[in-house]
């Protein structure tokens, strides 16, 4: 497997991995009270603009809740929260997201990649499938993939 920087990685699958597939969605699929994960970039005026939105199933509500730095791009942020309000704009939507420590308003441009999580299994882990993996380094230097997010039908995790 190849990492984001192009280096070769040795990866194993955990005995009981969490596997979810990502299916394309639209702005219309983001509803009030959905639990979402939004990767965003700070704008010069202090606002946030989404790079991607993941809509979690109910079983994942609360996963990673909060607002914190993320490594998708330099200075990118991650907000995992409940959708409190969805506001329409000319070229997208504005989401008001609430989490335990506060809230954030994030602009979601119309062309933002949006996906919905669906149940996956080991059969979804196919050569060439786009994946995002949460892995833990083992004593021998290999990585053990514990949580896998696999793109399906043209959907892909952001890289």
C-alpha positions in Angstrom: 0.0 0.0 0.0 1.2 3.5 -0.7 0.9 6.5 1.7 -0.1 10.0 0.9 3.6 10.9 0.4 4.1 8.0 -2.0 6.1 5.8 0.4 5.4 2.1 0.6 3.5 0.9 3.7 3.1 -2.6 5.1 -0.4 -3.0 6.4 -2.4 -5.8 8.0 -6.1 -6.0 8.7 -7.1 -6.2 12.4 -8.9 -9.3 13.5 -12.2 -7.4 14.0 -11.8 -4.3 11.8 -14.5 -1.6 11.5 -15.3 -1.3 7.8 -17.6 1.2 6.3 -18.2 2.1 2.7 -18.7 5.6 1.4 -21.5 6.3 -1.1 -21.9 9.6 -2.9 -24.5 12.0 -1.5 -25.6 15.6 -2.1 -26.2 18.8 -0.1 -29.9 17.8 0.1 -28.9 14.7 2.1 -27.6 16.8 5.0 -30.6 17.2 7.4 -31.1 18.9 10.7 -29.9 16.6 13.5 -27.7 14.5 11.2 -24.3 13.7 12.8 -21.6 14.8 10.4 -17.8 15.0 10.0 -16.7 18.2 8.1 -13.2 18.8 7.0 -12.8 22.5 6.5 -10.3 25.3 5.8 -10.2 28.6 7.7 -10.8 31.6 5.4 -9.2 35.0 5.6 -12.3 36.5 7.3 -12.2 33.8 10.0 -15.0 31.7 8.6 -14.7 28.0 7.7 -15.3 26.5 4.2 -15.8 22.8 3.8 -13.5 20.5 1.8 -15.6 17.4 2.4 -18.6 16.3 4.4 -19.3 12.8 5.7 -22.8 11.9 6.9 -22.5 9.3 9.7 -25.1 6.6 10.3 -26.9 6.8 13.7 -24.7 4.0 15.1 -21.7 6.3 14.7 -23.3 9.4 16.4 -20.7 10.9 18.7 -17.7 9.5 16.9 -14.8 12.0 17.3 -17.1 14.7 18.5 -15.5 18.2 18.6 -13.6 20.7 16.5 -9.8 20.2 16.1 -6.8 20.4 13.7 -6.7 17.8 10.9 -4.0 16.7 8.5 -5.8 16.7 5.2 -4.1 20.0 4.3 -2.0 22.4 6.3 -4.3 24.4 8.7 -7.3 22.2 7.9 -9.8 21.5 10.7 -12.2 18.6 11.5 -15.6 19.2 13.1 -17.7 16.2 14.1 -21.0 17.4 15.4 -24.8 17.4 15.1 -26.3 19.6 12.4 -28.4 22.2 14.3 -29.3 24.3 11.3 -29.0 24.1 7.5 -29.1 27.5 5.7 -29.3 27.9 1.9 -27.0 30.4 0.1 -26.7 31.2 -3.6 -23.8 28.8 -4.1 -24.1 26.2 -1.3 -25.3 25.8 2.2 -24.2 27.0 5.6 -24.3 24.4 8.4 -24.5 25.3 12.1 -22.8 22.4 13.9 -23.2 21.8 17.6 -20.8 19.7 19.7 -20.2 19.4 23.5 -17.8 22.3 23.8 -19.5 24.7 21.3 -20.6 25.3 17.8 -19.2 26.2 14.4 -20.8 27.6 11.2 -19.3 26.1 8.1 -20.0 27.1 4.5 -20.4 24.1 2.2 -19.8 25.1 -1.4 -22.1 23.4 -4.0 -19.2 21.3 -5.4 -18.0 19.9 -2.0 -17.6 16.1 -2.0 -20.3 14.7 0.3 -20.6 11.0 1.2 -22.9 8.8 3.4 -21.4 6.0 5.4 -22.9 2.5 4.8 -22.1 -0.8 6.4 -19.1 -2.5 4.8 -17.2 -5.8 5.2 -13.9 -7.4 4.2 -15.3 -8.0 0.6 -15.1 -4.2 0.1 -11.3 -4.3 0.6 -10.3 -4.8 -3.0 -7.1 -3.9 -4.8 -7.3 -0.4 -6.2 -10.3 0.7 -4.0 -9.8 4.2 -2.5 -9.5 3.9 1.3 -8.9 5.9 4.4 -7.4 3.8 7.2 -7.0 4.4 10.9 -4.0 2.2 11.7 -1.8 1.4 14.7 1.9 0.8 14.4 2.9 -2.7 15.6 6.2 -3.6 17.3 7.6 -5.1 14.0 6.9 -1.7 12.2 3.9 -2.9 10.2 0.6 -1.0 10.5 -2.6 -2.7 11.7 -5.7 -1.3 10.0 -8.5 -1.1 12.5 -10.9 1.3 10.8 -11.4 1.2 7.1 -13.4 3.7 5.0 -13.8 2.4 1.4 -15.1 4.4 -1.5 -17.8 2.7 -3.5 -19.3 3.6 -7.0 -17.1 6.6 -7.5 -17.2 7.9 -4.0 -13.8 8.2 -2.3 -12.4 9.5 1.0 -10.6 12.8 0.6 -6.8 12.6 0.3 
